[in-house]
Every structure is written in C-alpha cells, then in structure tokens.
Amino acid sequence: MKFVIDRFEKDYALVELPNKTLTNIPKILIPKNAKEGDVLELIIDIKETKKRKNEIQNLMDDLFND
C-alpha cells in the first residue's frame, strides 16, 4: 500500500490513503527524512515474517516438549 504525506501535526503525520481518505500515523513510524508530498510504501516482509514464526514455533516446541 502506498500513501502520501499530506502534512505533519505535532506528533503525527497526516497521510492520504489510496482511497483518498486521510489518517494519522505517529511520526515515530515515518522515516526522519520524509517530508510533505513524499510517497511512502507499506509492505509485508514475507521472509522476516516466516523467520519470526519459525523462531516462535521453536520456542513453543522447547517449552512444551520438556
């Protein structure tokens, strides 16, 4: 999903979503060098997701197989 930074207000970035609605995102989640008008993209990191699921499964296996 791509969204456009409309403006910054206090601790939030007001962003325009693909359906043209506006929503607030905490500034801490926005890259520090981003500015009004920049297009940002939100993606799912499939590789990292699988890695984390495997790590959690391994921890659960260790916990319940003892």
Backbone as CSV, one residue per row, in Angstrom:
resi,resn,N_x,N_y,N_z,CA_x,CA_y,CA_z,C_x,C_y,C_z
1,MET,0.845,-1.170,0.000,0.000,0.000,0.000,0.891,1.233,0.000
2,LYS,0.542,2.165,-0.829,1.270,3.433,-0.885,0.390,4.531,-0.318
3,PHE,1.028,5.487,0.353,0.302,6.639,0.857,1.176,7.870,0.768
4,VAL,0.534,9.035,0.785,1.232,10.302,0.597,1.160,11.103,1.892
5,ILE,2.296,11.672,2.291,2.301,12.530,3.472,1.663,13.859,3.084
6,ASP,0.546,14.169,3.709,-0.142,15.429,3.460,0.511,16.551,4.262
7,ARG,0.677,16.297,5.574,1.307,17.301,6.433,1.648,16.675,7.774
8,PHE,2.414,17.409,8.553,2.769,16.986,9.898,2.042,17.866,10.903
9,GLU,1.509,17.249,11.939,0.835,17.964,13.015,1.287,17.359,14.337
10,LYS,2.037,18.147,15.113,2.566,17.707,16.406,3.286,16.375,16.255
11,ASP,2.801,15.317,16.900,3.482,14.022,16.887,2.971,13.076,15.807
12,TYR,2.207,13.624,14.846,1.598,12.776,13.825,1.875,13.283,12.420
13,ALA,1.850,12.337,11.481,1.856,12.676,10.060,0.455,12.386,9.559
14,LEU,-0.154,13.338,8.920,-1.453,13.129,8.300,-1.173,12.621,6.892
15,VAL,-1.654,11.420,6.588,-1.350,10.799,5.300,-2.632,10.521,4.524
16,GLU,-2.503,10.588,3.205,-3.624,10.278,2.314,-3.478,8.845,1.827
17,LEU,-4.513,8.058,2.057,-4.525,6.658,1.644,-4.984,6.538,0.196
18,PRO,-4.817,5.360,-0.408,-5.225,5.188,-1.809,-6.693,5.511,-2.083
19,ASN,-7.559,5.344,-1.082,-8.986,5.648,-1.287,-9.305,7.121,-1.034
20,LYS,-8.253,7.941,-0.914,-8.345,9.400,-0.744,-8.758,9.839,0.657
21,THR,-8.876,8.897,1.608,-9.153,9.294,2.978,-7.851,9.676,3.666
22,LEU,-7.971,10.462,4.720,-6.804,10.888,5.482,-6.798,10.179,6.830
23,THR,-5.617,9.844,7.305,-5.474,9.228,8.615,-4.164,9.676,9.242
24,ASN,-4.093,9.570,10.560,-2.888,9.940,11.294,-2.008,8.729,11.521
25,ILE,-0.723,8.934,11.375,0.274,7.921,11.698,1.284,8.591,12.630
26,PRO,1.649,7.932,13.727,2.649,8.531,14.602,3.941,8.844,13.835
27,LYS,4.476,10.042,14.063,5.696,10.459,13.354,6.854,9.511,13.589
28,ILE,6.852,8.844,14.726,7.943,7.920,15.041,8.019,6.767,14.030
29,LEU,6.910,6.487,13.334,6.882,5.409,12.335,7.258,5.886,10.932
30,ILE,7.440,7.187,10.777,7.761,7.775,9.471,9.272,8.016,9.406
31,PRO,9.926,7.699,8.276,11.358,7.974,8.170,11.667,9.441,8.495
32,LYS,12.755,9.657,9.193,13.104,11.006,9.661,13.282,12.011,8.522
33,ASN,13.732,11.564,7.376,13.975,12.487,6.267,12.750,12.695,5.377
34,ALA,11.612,12.086,5.735,10.394,12.228,4.932,9.823,13.634,5.086
35,LYS,9.185,14.104,4.004,8.603,15.446,4.030,7.232,15.420,3.353
36,GLU,6.508,16.520,3.488,5.184,16.618,2.882,5.267,16.332,1.385
37,GLY,4.323,15.558,0.887,4.286,15.206,-0.520,5.011,13.910,-0.851
38,ASP,5.830,13.400,0.075,6.537,12.145,-0.175,5.557,10.976,-0.199
39,VAL,5.833,10.015,-1.073,5.041,8.795,-1.168,5.784,7.706,-0.405
40,LEU,5.096,7.099,0.542,5.662,6.012,1.321,4.934,4.724,0.978
41,GLU,5.615,3.611,1.185,5.007,2.322,0.872,5.068,1.421,2.092
42,LEU,3.961,0.778,2.388,3.854,-0.177,3.470,3.820,-1.560,2.838
43,ILE,4.748,-2.421,3.248,4.825,-3.762,2.658,4.842,-4.817,3.763
44,ILE,4.556,-6.039,3.394,4.716,-7.182,4.291,6.043,-7.828,3.940
45,ASP,6.907,-7.949,4.932,8.198,-8.596,4.738,8.005,-10.091,4.968
46,ILE,7.737,-10.823,3.900,7.395,-12.241,3.988,8.539,-13.051,4.589
47,LYS,9.740,-12.763,4.185,10.908,-13.501,4.683,11.057,-13.315,6.198
48,GLU,10.956,-12.085,6.671,11.073,-11.808,8.104,9.899,-12.404,8.880
49,THR,8.704,-12.373,8.295,7.536,-12.958,8.943,7.737,-14.450,9.159
50,LYS,8.193,-15.162,8.129,8.445,-16.598,8.245,9.512,-16.883,9.290
51,LYS,10.563,-16.072,9.303,11.641,-16.249,10.267,11.118,-16.121,11.692
52,ARG,10.321,-15.088,11.940,9.776,-14.868,13.286,8.818,-15.995,13.688
53,LYS,7.989,-16.456,12.756,7.073,-17.554,13.066,7.843,-18.810,13.433
54,ASN,8.914,-19.085,12.691,9.735,-20.258,12.991,10.402,-20.133,14.354
55,GLU,10.896,-18.943,14.678,11.530,-18.730,15.982,10.528,-18.944,17.108
56,ILE,9.328,-18.423,16.945,8.293,-18.584,17.968,7.896,-20.051,18.087
57,GLN,7.730,-20.724,16.953,7.376,-22.146,16.991,8.451,-22.946,17.698
58,ASN,9.713,-22.651,17.438,10.814,-23.352,18.101,10.782,-23.117,19.608
59,LEU,10.503,-21.895,20.029,10.403,-21.607,21.458,9.247,-22.364,22.086
60,MET,8.121,-22.422,21.388,6.961,-23.160,21.912,7.253,-24.650,21.980
61,ASP,7.910,-25.172,20.960,8.273,-26.595,20.957,9.182,-26.913,22.140
62,ASP,10.166,-26.062,22.381,11.082,-26.268,23.507,10.336,-26.200,24.831
63,LEU,9.404,-25.285,24.947,8.665,-25.093,26.190,7.755,-26.274,26.493
64,PHE,7.032,-26.750,25.501,6.037,-27.782,25.738,6.546,-29.211,25.560
65,ASN,7.758,-29.377,25.081,8.308,-30.717,24.894,9.267,-31.110,25.999
66,ASP,9.366,-30.287,27.015,10.268,-30.628,28.131,9.587,-31.506,29.145
